[in-house]
Amino acid sequence: MSAVLSLQNVSVRKGDRTILGPLNWEVHAGERWVILGPNGAGKTTLLQMCATLAHPTIGTVSILGEQLGKVDVFELRNRVGFTSSAMIDLLPPEEKVIDIVLTAAYAMLERWQEIYDLWDESRAKALLTTFGVRELGERTFRTLSEGEKKRVQIARAIMSDPELLLLDEPAAGLDLGGREDILRRISQFAAEPTAPATVIVTHHIEEIPAGTTHVLLLKNGLVVRQGLIEDNLTSDSLSEIYGIPILLEINYGRYFAQAL
């Protein structure tokens, strides 16, 4: 089976310092990955490459069968759903929520002269429903809370029916109720047979959605462990990447960690 995402001998340098790599990594259809590591491990840089927003210094990045650097990234980006706090800041604050989602069908940030049909509108409303914010459709984006903006951004990322979904800290900054609700909704969506391969970056073990199948552990830009989550996310592997003794517990498919 061909990889949805493939990185071969990839490194990223800034000045005379290597901030990521060398790294080899593949994601296949149906897989649900989480990327973990301390600050400065290279998580954000890696996700930006997967979203075509950054290029490797050396090595090959292939996304949906297209090699980065040899493809029109603007065409490729419409096949990749991506959310991040930086992306939220790019969305027009005075745009209506329903239009924030709709415009993703044309890979645009705000409405201009494009025409949407009833199918587009129905899909946008269904996605807002899936992530619990349908009633906000006529509100302007600037009036939403941070948690509501995250939900709208995820709905927008899925609007174009992507083949790869990248979520950068989707539960960060939410209160307990908001965090648990959005993780439940992400798990339910990702479990659907037609859902795209998913990669989530998080700083917190408890923000790993139930049903996650694989994990990539980074430290100082290097891979420490990768593969099936049940084999590679352990007390020992977490202790290694964070540099302190950590106890990992699993309850009902969710992960929790504390220092010993």
HUKA-V928261 format. One record per residue. N is the residue number from 0. SS is DSSP state (2 for helix, 1 for strand, 0 for the rest). Layout:
N&SS ; N&SS
This chain:
0&0 ; 1&0 ; 2&0 ; 3&0 ; 4&1 ; 5&1 ; 6&1 ; 7&1 ; 8&1 ; 9&1 ; 10&1 ; 11&1 ; 12&1 ; 13&1 ; 14&0 ; 15&0 ; 16&1 ; 17&1 ; 18&1 ; 19&1 ; 20&1 ; 21&1 ; 22&1 ; 23&1 ; 24&1 ; 25&1 ; 26&1 ; 27&0 ; 28&0 ; 29&0 ; 30&0 ; 31&1 ; 32&1 ; 33&1 ; 34&1 ; 35&1 ; 36&1 ; 37&0 ; 38&0 ; 39&0 ; 40&0 ; 41&0 ; 42&2 ; 43&2 ; 44&2 ; 45&2 ; 46&2 ; 47&2 ; 48&2 ; 49&2 ; 50&0 ; 51&0 ; 52&0 ; 53&0 ; 54&0 ; 55&0 ; 56&0 ; 57&1 ; 58&1 ; 59&1 ; 60&1 ; 61&1 ; 62&1 ; 63&0 ; 64&0 ; 65&1 ; 66&1 ; 67&0 ; 68&0 ; 69&0 ; 70&0 ; 71&0 ; 72&2 ; 73&2 ; 74&2 ; 75&2 ; 76&2 ; 77&0 ; 78&0 ; 79&1 ; 80&1 ; 81&1 ; 82&1 ; 83&0 ; 84&2 ; 85&2 ; 86&2 ; 87&2 ; 88&2 ; 89&2 ; 90&0 ; 91&0 ; 92&0 ; 93&0 ; 94&0 ; 95&1 ; 96&2 ; 97&2 ; 98&2 ; 99&2 ; 100&2 ; 101&2 ; 102&2 ; 103&2 ; 104&2 ; 105&2 ; 106&0 ; 107&0 ; 108&0 ; 109&0 ; 110&0 ; 111&0 ; 112&0 ; 113&0 ; 114&0 ; 115&0 ; 116&0 ; 117&2 ; 118&2 ; 119&2 ; 120&2 ; 121&2 ; 122&2 ; 123&2 ; 124&2 ; 125&2 ; 126&2 ; 127&2 ; 128&2 ; 129&2 ; 130&0 ; 131&0 ; 132&0 ; 133&2 ; 134&2 ; 135&2 ; 136&0 ; 137&0 ; 138&0 ; 139&1 ; 140&2 ; 141&2 ; 142&2 ; 143&0 ; 144&0 ; 145&2 ; 146&2 ; 147&2 ; 148&2 ; 149&2 ; 150&2 ; 151&2 ; 152&2 ; 153&2 ; 154&2 ; 155&2 ; 156&2 ; 157&2 ; 158&2 ; 159&0 ; 160&0 ; 161&0 ; 162&0 ; 163&1 ; 164&1 ; 165&1 ; 166&1 ; 167&1 ; 168&0 ; 169&0 ; 170&0 ; 171&0 ; 172&0 ; 173&0 ; 174&0 ; 175&2 ; 176&2 ; 177&2 ; 178&2 ; 179&2 ; 180&2 ; 181&2 ; 182&2 ; 183&2 ; 184&2 ; 185&2 ; 186&2 ; 187&2 ; 188&2 ; 189&2 ; 190&0 ; 191&0 ; 192&0 ; 193&0 ; 194&0 ; 195&0 ; 196&1 ; 197&1 ; 198&1 ; 199&1 ; 200&1 ; 201&0 ; 202&0 ; 203&0 ; 204&2 ; 205&2 ; 206&2 ; 207&0 ; 208&0 ; 209&0 ; 210&0 ; 211&0 ; 212&0 ; 213&1 ; 214&1 ; 215&1 ; 216&1 ; 217&1 ; 218&1 ; 219&0 ; 220&0 ; 221&1 ; 222&1 ; 223&1 ; 224&1 ; 225&1 ; 226&1 ; 227&1 ; 228&2 ; 229&2 ; 230&2 ; 231&2 ; 232&0 ; 233&0 ; 234&2 ; 235&2 ; 236&2 ; 237&2 ; 238&2 ; 239&2 ; 240&2 ; 241&2 ; 242&0 ; 243&0 ; 244&0 ; 245&1 ; 246&1 ; 247&1 ; 248&1 ; 249&1 ; 250&1 ; 251&0 ; 252&0 ; 253&1 ; 254&1 ; 255&1 ; 256&1 ; 257&1 ; 258&1 ; 259&0
